[in-house]
Amino acid sequence: MSSSIQKLPRYFTYELFEKVFMEVIEKLPQDFYSFSYLGSSVENRSIFGLRLGHGDLKVLAWSQMHGNESTTTRAIVELLENKEFFQLLDNISLYIIPVLNPDGADKWTRNNAKNIDINRDAQELSQPESLILKDAIDFFEPDLALNLHGQRTIYGLENSVLPCQLSFLTPSADPDKRVTPSRLQSMKLINHIITDLGDLPKAAVGRYDDAFNIYCWGDYCQSQGIPTILFEAGHAGEDYSRDHVLELIKESLMSVLKNAPMIKDIENENESILRAYQSIPAVQKNYVDILLRNAPSINGTRDIAIMYHEQVATGGLEFIPMIYAIDEVSILYGHRTIDLAKEEIFQNDLIIEDDMVVTSESLKISSFIK
Ligand SMILES: [Zn+2]
């Protein structure tokens, strides 16, 4: 297939998404897909469903229920142009809802236009976006649900210096976090993803926290016996456009579809599946964007943790460095760590504004647009 289609950047307007998505769909083989309008968001943006393949195993995937988590949507759109991806759909019916929260995607906010977190609305169903997802689950009755998210730059891993570039979770089905058959089936697929990804050179894959919350969609699906995998596209190094992790998300989705047809064969494997899953290191909030160690101040040297605030700007997203914490012992690493006790280029030019925005010309800390 041709790859003449424009790629989606990390931040894209809804108009651009609609244009690129329609262009991609028009190139799909006619007898292979069906496309439907599922309803509208609070601000009346269309939410679409795309069904691919005619296989028996039903896989439902939705992305960007949090508007500012675009990496998985980009991965889906790019996979729709990939021949190998289609070869995996022989035994599968795949139902995709890309951009479940188009208003948040447009404004680059987690929540929807009514400032509700759709991923806490799985019980009340107070928002149109939630009703669309609930209808899709009820109507499609998936054998596997893929809940596609992105995570902030604050995650590393337990007992590791590496940042967490990607994490997975099979959400709990009940407050006791019992290992139900649907959880085991999801664990099996997650284990396969880890194997298929192999070693990442400067980052790692983690296991997300499984505290039960019935108001979250993954936990709700799992409580209904639907094997569910949460994907979190993370961050490492200077990949602020998340182009590298985008490739890993595509590989992970391919791995899931490749292995999904054997999802139900878990007999006699329970122990080994559980053991392999539990051996994936747990994610930990121990990273920030920039960690300034030993910054001189009137009251001694301090460790200053800086996080980028992301906002929509002309030409993409603006990343604004802001103070996040000072001398916080749980923060161990920065995607950039600068020890000012050893750093010779520092010219004592750290500027901290009243709104906590930080700049330093000598350290090259400033806002940038990606
Ligand atoms: Zn999310």
Residues whose N, C-alpha, C, O or C-beta is under 5 A from the ligand:
A	BS01	ZN	H66 E69 H149 G150
